[in-house]
Amino acid sequence: MKVFVDRIGARGDGIAVTEGGSIYIPDALPGEWVRIGKIKHRRGVARAEVRELLEASPARVTPGCFHYNKCGGCVGQHLGKELYAAWKQEHVERVLLRAGLKAQVLPVLFVPIGSRRRVRMEFRVVGDETLLGFREAGSAWIVDVNDCIVATAGIVGVLPILRQFLPRFGGEGWVSVTELSNGLDVVVSSQDQPDMNLRMDAAAFCAEAGVSRLSWANRKGQTEPILIIDQPIVWFADASVAPPPLCFLQPTAQGETELRNFVLEAMGGSEKVVDLYAGCGAFALPLAAEGKSIHAVEAVVAQAEAINSSASKRSTTIEVRDLWRQPLQAVELDRFDAVIIDPPRAGAAPQINQLAISSVPSIVYVSCNPVTFARDALLLLNGGYKIGPVQPVDQFVWSHHIELMAQFTRIAGK
């Protein structure tokens, strides 16, 4: 079947509008004529693969990764620079408009290729070989990778050594690798606990691989250190923190800097600030270093302890609290000049409901999900706030993910 591709969807698929409805086609660009294979319907969505590219778009480029269109991670490597930027920008604009949210969307800020400082890969031992890589799109199959052009050179360099060492943990599992200031932080999850032989060999592996800390995680995500060569350190501007294994960390240092600069500028005139979903202090500690009085609220005990143990915490208080189940009430929020909130992908509706009825003058919302951001933003607008320009940040290069941030200020008299 021959179809014309009209536009790009939110997840990077080309969309062909036909008499029978829209068809989502991976690796197809607007303006292209393609011949597609069998149309498959799943959850009300029609999808098809490209069998033949009949007429290519001038915006099409050759992907730089051998694993493109296999591993399921990068969906936009075939987009030229201008089309890629427009896709990201328009996606944010479309989501906000669909939700009924009117806001200026600023040009997307991009991070360099090869800057992703944390990755999570699956591994499986098959015969004498070890598959190590990412899952194929829509499949449980592991695409074995030897390189990843979005990851840092430090992470890519450790892959061959990991491939040799991982079978000691058993037949399958996953591994998380994070590049921090003084080496790699590696967590391996497998069904069986590490035996004595593995623990004895850990020192040689860590030395060869440049690993500062090696940990094991059970199926529930609970971690146990196997070997700590040097306590891992991450710097948030001039503040240093020793993060726990599997801590929340922005995927790139460059993207984190953009987010932090936005927050610092927005908090310029505020003295008493509460940082909700504070993580390990990426915003709280730099603000404290500027003389702000900071109250950091975080649900994960180990992350709250990391903030508390930082030598840079200064005038910072820490509270362990699950903000989804127990949000700060409006009366608690009213004692602050400003709020920073950086929730997970599900957003923060219970906490936003309390913010909407509070008298806090300024709120900075950092989000990794435009859909839940738009939902929560409308609650704030209905509560008497106005929204400033929305700034997207493309931290997950070539994926369909996008981060964004905006400042909300309470309208006088409301």
Secondary structure, DSSP 8 states (H G I E B T S, - for coil): -EEE--EE-TTS-EEEEETTEEEEETT--TT-EEEE---EEETTEEE--EEEEEE--TTB---S-TTTTTSSS---TTB-HHHHHHHHHHHHHHHHHHTT----B---EE--TT-B-EEEEEEEEETTEEEEEEE-TTSS-EEE-S--TTB-HHHHHHHHHHHHHGGGG-SEEEEEEEEETTEEEEEEEESS---HHHHHHHHHHHHHHTEEEEEEE-TT--EEEEEESS---EEETTEEE---TT----SBHHHHHHHHHHHHHHTTT-SEEEEES-TTTTTHHHHHHTT-EEEEEES-HHHHHHHHH-TT-SSEEEEE--TTTS---HHHHTT-SEEEE---TT--HHHHHHHHTS--SEEEEEES-HHHHHHHHHHHHHTTEEE--BEEEE-STTSS--EEEEEEEE-TT-
